Amino acid sequence: MKNILHEILELAVYAPSGDNLQPWAFRLGENSIDIFNTSDGLALYDFDKHPSYIAHGALIENIVQIAEAKGYKTDVKLFPQSTASDHIATLTLSQSGFVNPPKLPPIKDRHTDRTPFLTKPIERSVIEDLKKSVANYKVNFGLVTSKKTLHKLTDLLATGDELILDNPEIHSYFYKNVRWSDEELNKTGDGMHIRSISPSFFDVISLKILQNWSLTNILNKIGLAHVILFKRRKIYKQSSALGYFVIGEETPEVYIETGRALQALWLKATAHGLSVQPLSSILFLYNRLQKNHKERISEREIVLIEKVSREVYSTLSVKDGLITFCIRLGYTKNINTIQSVRKSPQII
Ligand SMILES: Cc1cc2nc3c(=O)[nH]c(=O)nc-3n(C[C@H](O)[C@H](O)[C@H](O)COP(=O)(O)O)c2cc1C
């Protein structure tokens, strides 16, 4: 059985995680997998480790779906010690007895696509199928397809990219996780390939130059961030839909549930040939500000984050819940965008 658990994990770690940092480690039992969170929660986005919980949710969903395809059912026990602990879950597998187990989902084909999408509408039957894929999770999901609202929302959410060139800490965090070549990517086994962030040669050169914070700071004074943002906004506008997850009660378990629903939806979208890109960074920062953690963020940035996020909430008419995650969806010309790499599962 341990071999099977290993096999399951080798594939399950292809779950998405913020900046592809893969914040997990595992302990294997006879028929169980214990999952631990290795995120230090220090990044500005990582308020109360929420983004890492979403990544863990996606990982758990992968394990459950792979196990199912191999003929096992999974009992998921979240936080077996306490929610303050980094012991995220104990997953216990047993034979499902299903005669026809479901097909293995397209786990390795799922990836983040940051290219402009074709703006052709998503067929009604596909939309229904996407909604069905998240219906059994304890989070609310909405999908915007009206062009006008979609453009407004992608415009607002693109502001997250502006902060990379505005806030020294976000700038340094972003560049720490960029990999400039295949060799560098294979050496670290984590982070994001520059070509997955920006396939255009010109943009790669600009991003390389902007690695220097002092230079970025000077160029910003003449409006550089706005030029870059203008390009990003144009790319993000080229989407067919925007999906968003809303929760009521804010607990680590609910963030994990968001991650499970996100991954179920992303796998379904992949199976339908749809590309997906998360656009959530500004909302993670807004959540931090809502809890009155304003340190490390400038006055100007605070005003911007609050203004933009409030507009996202009012455009989506979310009054009582918290938006935990947004994604843009669409079909692409170029399905073969760069795949990110993974480390082998770290067994402790
Ligand atoms: C919590 C979380 C937040 C993310 N935020 C963003 C984001 O703001 N922009 C983006 O382009 N990708 C974002 N991603 C996607 C990750 O960068 C991506 O999953 C990771 O680099 C691995 O690449 P892959 O999805 O192609 O396997 C996010 C993923 C997670 C799980």
The ligand as an ORCA input file, in Angstrom:
! r2SCAN-3c Opt
* xyz 0 1
  C      -3.391     30.571     -3.395
  C      -2.915     30.784     -4.796
  C      -2.766     32.080     -5.299
  C      -2.345     32.295     -6.611
  N      -2.274     33.568     -7.102
  C      -1.936     33.780     -8.394
  C      -1.989     35.090     -8.953
  O      -2.357     36.068     -8.297
  N      -1.636     35.233    -10.270
  C      -1.254     34.176    -11.045
  O      -0.939     34.364    -12.219
  N      -1.201     32.913    -10.531
  C      -1.538     32.700     -9.238
  N      -1.557     31.422     -8.722
  C      -1.122     30.291     -9.563
  C       0.259     29.806     -9.140
  O       1.248     30.759     -9.431
  C       0.529     28.478     -9.854
  O      -0.408     27.530     -9.414
  C       1.909     27.918     -9.591
  O       2.895     28.788    -10.108
  C       2.085     26.540    -10.211
  O       1.853     26.598    -11.591
  P       0.717     25.733    -12.308
  O      -0.609     26.191    -11.765
  O       0.899     26.050    -13.767
  O       0.961     24.296    -11.986
  C      -2.016     31.184     -7.423
  C      -2.178     29.879     -6.926
  C      -2.643     29.682     -5.638
  C      -2.867     28.284     -5.133
*
